[in-house]
Amino acid sequence: MINVKNLHKSFGHNEILKGINNHIEEKEVVVVIGPSGSGKSTFLRCLNGLEEVTSGEIEIAGMKLTHASKNIHKLRQHVGMVFQQFNLFKHLTILENITIGPRKVKKMSVEDSNRIARDLLAKVGLSGKEDSYPDQLS
């Protein structure tokens, strides 16, 4: 479960996230959609501890996330991010990009990681794109 309360993130005087509140249940699949520059990537980077928040609270699996958190590496094993045209391996298929993390970090089998990845792709309307490469998707 992920709880976000009154999350703010600024870069200098430019406030990017302005009081975000969100609750995501365990095993719930969420897609963050919005116009360019609206703070989608910043929000996800804050959830994964890659950006230090200006103010607000983030709690993941019952653990409060702070930039200095000793549990940040443990938390990152449970938080995954996929960005279109960002942080994807161009030489790997979409399926390989999605499954590399669970296989390397969690030692998940190829069969299990592929099954989960295919289920996730189906939930976001990308069934049949498993063997496509990042530059083949819009």
C-alpha positions as CSV (number, residue, x, y, z in Angstrom):
1,M,0.0,0.0,0.0
2,I,1.2,3.5,-0.8
3,N,-0.1,6.6,1.0
4,V,0.8,10.1,-0.1
5,K,-0.3,13.0,2.0
6,N,0.1,16.7,1.0
7,L,3.2,16.1,-1.1
8,H,5.0,19.2,-2.3
9,K,8.1,19.4,-4.5
10,S,9.8,22.5,-5.6
11,F,12.9,23.2,-7.7
12,G,14.0,26.7,-6.5
13,H,10.9,28.9,-6.7
14,N,9.1,26.6,-9.2
15,E,6.6,24.4,-7.3
16,I,6.0,21.3,-9.4
17,L,3.9,19.2,-7.0
18,K,1.3,21.1,-5.1
19,G,-0.3,19.1,-2.3
20,I,-0.7,15.7,-3.9
21,N,-2.8,13.2,-2.0
22,N,-3.1,9.6,-3.1
23,H,-3.8,6.1,-1.8
24,I,-2.8,3.0,-3.8
25,E,-3.8,-0.4,-2.5
26,E,-1.4,-3.4,-2.7
27,K,-1.4,-5.1,-6.1
28,E,-3.3,-2.2,-7.6
29,V,-1.9,-1.1,-11.0
30,V,-1.8,2.6,-11.5
31,V,-1.0,4.6,-14.6
32,V,0.0,8.3,-14.2
33,I,-1.1,10.3,-17.2
34,G,-0.9,14.0,-17.9
35,P,0.5,16.7,-20.1
36,S,4.2,17.3,-20.5
37,G,5.6,19.2,-17.6
38,S,2.8,18.5,-15.2
39,G,5.0,16.6,-12.7
40,K,4.3,13.0,-13.5
41,S,8.0,12.0,-13.5
42,T,8.8,14.1,-10.5
43,F,5.9,12.4,-8.6
44,L,7.2,8.9,-9.4
45,R,10.8,9.9,-8.6
46,C,9.6,11.1,-5.2
47,L,7.8,7.8,-4.6
48,N,11.0,5.9,-5.3
49,G,13.2,8.2,-3.2
50,L,15.1,9.5,-6.3
51,E,13.9,13.1,-5.5
52,E,13.8,14.6,-2.0
53,V,10.3,16.0,-1.3
54,T,10.0,19.6,-0.2
55,S,7.2,18.7,2.3
56,G,4.5,16.1,2.8
57,E,4.5,12.4,3.7
58,I,5.1,9.2,1.7
59,E,4.4,5.8,3.3
60,I,5.0,2.6,1.4
61,A,4.2,-0.8,2.9
62,G,3.9,0.7,6.3
63,M,7.3,2.4,6.2
64,K,7.6,6.2,6.1
65,L,9.9,7.3,3.3
66,T,12.4,10.0,3.9
67,H,15.4,10.9,1.8
68,A,17.7,9.7,4.6
69,S,15.7,6.5,5.2
70,K,17.8,3.4,5.9
71,N,15.0,1.3,4.3
72,I,15.2,3.1,0.9
73,H,16.9,0.2,-0.8
74,K,14.4,-2.3,0.6
75,L,11.5,-0.1,-0.4
76,R,12.9,0.2,-4.0
77,Q,12.6,-3.6,-4.3
78,H,8.8,-3.0,-4.1
79,V,8.4,0.1,-6.2
80,G,8.9,-0.1,-10.0
81,M,8.8,2.6,-12.6
82,V,8.6,2.4,-16.3
83,F,9.0,5.6,-18.4
84,Q,8.3,5.7,-22.1
85,Q,11.6,6.7,-23.8
86,F,13.3,7.1,-20.4
87,N,15.3,4.5,-18.5
88,L,14.3,1.7,-20.9
89,F,17.0,-0.4,-22.5
90,K,16.7,0.2,-26.2
91,H,18.2,-3.2,-27.1
92,L,15.6,-5.1,-25.0
93,T,12.0,-5.8,-25.8
94,I,9.2,-4.3,-23.8
95,L,8.8,-7.7,-22.0
96,E,12.5,-7.9,-21.3
97,N,12.5,-4.3,-19.9
98,I,9.6,-5.1,-17.6
99,T,11.0,-8.4,-16.3
100,I,14.7,-7.6,-15.8
101,G,14.1,-5.9,-12.5
102,P,12.1,-8.7,-10.8
103,R,14.5,-11.3,-12.2
104,K,17.7,-9.6,-11.1
105,V,16.6,-8.0,-7.8
106,K,14.0,-10.6,-6.6
107,K,15.5,-13.6,-8.3
108,M,12.1,-14.3,-9.9
109,S,12.0,-17.1,-12.5
110,V,11.7,-16.1,-16.2
111,E,8.3,-17.9,-16.3
112,D,6.8,-16.1,-13.3
113,S,8.2,-12.7,-14.3
114,N,6.9,-13.1,-17.9
115,R,3.4,-14.1,-16.6
116,I,3.2,-11.0,-14.3
117,A,4.5,-8.7,-17.1
118,R,2.0,-10.0,-19.6
119,D,-0.8,-9.5,-17.0
120,L,0.4,-5.9,-16.4
121,L,0.7,-5.1,-20.1
122,A,-2.9,-6.4,-20.6
123,K,-4.1,-4.1,-17.9
124,V,-2.8,-1.0,-19.7
125,G,-3.9,-2.1,-23.1
126,L,-0.5,-3.3,-24.5
127,S,-1.2,-7.0,-25.0
128,G,0.6,-8.1,-28.2
129,K,3.4,-5.6,-27.7
130,E,5.7,-7.8,-25.6
131,D,8.2,-8.3,-28.4
132,S,8.3,-4.7,-29.5
133,Y,11.2,-2.5,-28.7
134,P,10.8,0.9,-27.0
135,D,11.3,2.9,-30.2
136,Q,8.5,1.0,-31.8
137,L,5.9,2.3,-29.4
138,S,4.4,5.8,-29.5
